[in-house]
Amino acid sequence: MEDKERQDVIKRLKTIRGHIQGVERMIDEGKNCDDIMQQITAIKSSVEKVGWLIIRDHAADCLLSEPLTKEEVNKTIQRIAQFLK
C-alpha cells in the first residue's frame, strides 16, 4: 500500500473510531433510537469503504506482483468473496 493510501485508510479508521465513541455517548445519554441508527449506518458505510480500499490494494499487490499458483489466486478470491458477504 502506498504511503498516501495508507494515510487515507488510517484517517478513515480514526474517523470511524470517533463515530463509534459518539454512538457510545449517545446510548449513555439515552438519545433517540433513530439518531443512533443513523450514526450506525454511517459507520457501516465507512467500514465498507475502508474495506474496499484495502481489498483493492491487496488484490492488486497479490494478483499483479508476481506469478501465482492457482491456489494462491483462489485464496485471494476467497478473501474478496468473504468481504462481499
Beta strands, then each sheet from edge to edge (+ up, - down):
end
